[in-house]
Amino acid sequence: MLTSALSAHQQFCSAVAFYSSSIVPTQHRLVQPGPIVVKNMIRRGLSVAIICLATALPGQQSRSSDWQSALVLEVKEHHGSVPDKGADPSITRYDVSIRVNDTEYLLLYTPRPGTHGFQYMAGSNILVLVKGKTVTFNDILGRPVTVPIVSQKPAGPKQQT
């Protein structure tokens, strides 16, 4: 396979040299590399590609241990003040209660314009990423949504179904 690649490369170089002989002055003609040089170039190229892939792939993904399963306990319309002073009062916000392991979180969720259906998510399981004072989850279209944690408390005993 390597010999066929080398012969194809040699034919290509010959064709380029033939067609460029009338264009390129004689002192600047292309020099055909030897088989050892070509073999080393292929090895270097593959090495660089493998190293790039090996370093890029793990950095693009979050560790799966960071994401946890959460049970949506309740979704209800938010009544009261909003922590953001510049927030538009005409936008409907929701209090969302979730249980992650042994902790219940109350989240303040502001849906994107035109998004509907999340009001009916009570009882469903979602994957969440809890970091500091925020929780991140993916909406129905797979876009990440980060919401603030209003409060948290230890979860009560799980109900039997």
N, C-alpha and C positions, 0 to 999 in steps of 0.2 A: 504494500500500500504506500509506503514511504517512497519507494523507487518510482512509482507511477506519479506521485505528487511532485517529485523532483524532476521527472522528465517533462511533466506538464509545465512546471515552472521554467525549465530550460527552453522549451518551445515558445513560451510566452516571451521570455527575455530575447530570444532570437528574433521573434516577430517585431518586438519593439525596436530592437537595434536595426533591423532591416528598414522599417518604415521611418525611423528617425534619422537614418544616415543622410538623407537629403536635407533634413531640417537642422540637425545639430552639427556644429562644426566637428571636424575629425578629432580634435584634441579633447572633446567633451562627450565622446560616445559612451554609452552605458557599458559597464563592465559586468560580465556575468559572474555571480557569486558561485563559489564551489559548493559541493554537496555538504561539506562539514559546516560551512557558514550558514547554509539554509537550515540544517538540522538544529544548530544552536539558536537560530532566530525563532524557530517553531517552539523549542523548549522554553525559551525566555517568555514568549507570548503566552503559552499555556500556563507557565508559573505565575505570571502577573494576573491572568484571568482567574486562576484558582484562589490566589491570595485576596483579590478584590471580592470575590464571591464569599469567601470564608469570613471576611471581616464585615461585610455589609449585611448579610442575612441576620445574624443574631441581634444586631443593633436596631433593626426595623421593627421587631416584635416586642411586646411587653411580655414579661414572664407570666406564665399562666397562673402562678401562685398569687399574683397580685389581684386578679379578678376572682370574685366570689359570687356564689349564688345568693340571690335575695328574693324573698317572698314579698310581693306587694300586698300590704294589709288593707289599705284604704286610700281612696282618692276623693277629696272633697274640695269645693271651691274655697279659696282663701278669703277670709274676712278679717280686716284689720289693716294695720300699717305695713308698709313695705320698707325694708331696710335701705333701699336705694332711694335717695332723695329726688333724683331726677327721673324717677320712673313714671311712666304714663299711667294715670289711674284708670283709664278706660280699658286697659288690657286685663283680661281675666287670668288670674294666677291660681294655682292649685296647691293644697297641702297634700303631700304624698307620704304615707307611712310605709316604711319597709322594715323587714327583719333580716339582718345579716348575722349569722351564727347566733350569739347570745345577746345581741344588741338591737334595739329598735331605734330607727332614725326617722325624724320628721324633716322632710325636704320641702323647699319652696320651689315649685316648678312653674316656669313661664314658657308655655309652648310657642314654637315658631309660628308665624302667621300661616294660616291655611292648614294647620295640623289638627286633626281630630281623631278621636277614638281612644286616647290614653285614659279618658275618664273611666273606661270600662276594664282597666287592667287589674283591678283588685282581684287577688287570688292567683295571679300568674307569677311565674318565676322568671327573673331576668338576671343577667350577669352585671355586676357593678364593680367599680373600682373606688374604694374609699381612701381618700388622701386628705389628711388634715381636716379642714372645715368644708370639704366638698365631696360630692359623689358624682362619678361619671358613669353613664350607661349609654347604650346605642338606641336611637329611636327606631321606628319601624322601617325606615329607609337605610338603616345601618350607619347613620351619621352620629358621631359622639356628641352627647349632651352633658354638660357639667352644671350641676345645681348646688346651691348652698345648703348646708345642714343647719336647720333652725334649732333643733334640739336632739339629744340622744339620751337613752336610758336603758338599763338592763331589761332584757326581754322577759316577759312572764312565762309561765309554763306553756308548752305547746299544747294546742287543743287536739283531741283525738277526733278523727273523721270516720 
